[in-house]
Amino acid sequence: MNEVIIKKIGDSLNIKYKQVETVLSLLSDGNTIPFIARYRKEATGSLNEEIIRSIN
């Protein structure tokens, strides 16, 4: 995905670029939002379902 878009998403949600990049990667691998929120906290920096849904 375009770095500019990822940066804009991160800025609008007030989260780090790496968090957005990680969530998008996990989603593209077929992981569900609840799965990411519950079992990938270490990768996402403990983002909740609402923020992950906003990234999606």
CORSULDA-V792901 format. One record per backbone hydrogen bond with DSSP energy under -0.5 kcal/mol. NH is the residue of the N-H (numbers start at 0). CO is the residue of the C=O. E is the energy in kcal/mol with one decimal. If there is no record, write none. Layout:
# CORSULDA-V792901
nh = <NH;NH>
co = <CO;CO>
e = <E;E>
This chain:
# CORSULDA-V792901
nh = <5;6;7;8;9;10;11;12;13;14;19;20;21;22;23;24;25;26;27;28;29;30;35;36;37;38;39;42;43;44;45;51;52;53;54;55>
co = <1;2;3;4;5;6;7;8;9;9;15;16;17;18;19;20;21;22;23;24;26;25;31;32;33;34;35;39;39;40;40;47;48;49;50;51>
e = <-2.1;-2.5;-2.3;-2.5;-2.5;-2.7;-2.5;-1.9;-0.9;-2.5;-1.7;-2.5;-2.5;-2.5;-2.6;-2.0;-2.7;-2.6;-2.2;-1.3;-1.6;-2.0;-2.5;-2.6;-2.1;-3.1;-1.6;-0.6;-2.1;-1.4;-2.0;-2.3;-2.7;-1.7;-1.9;-2.1>
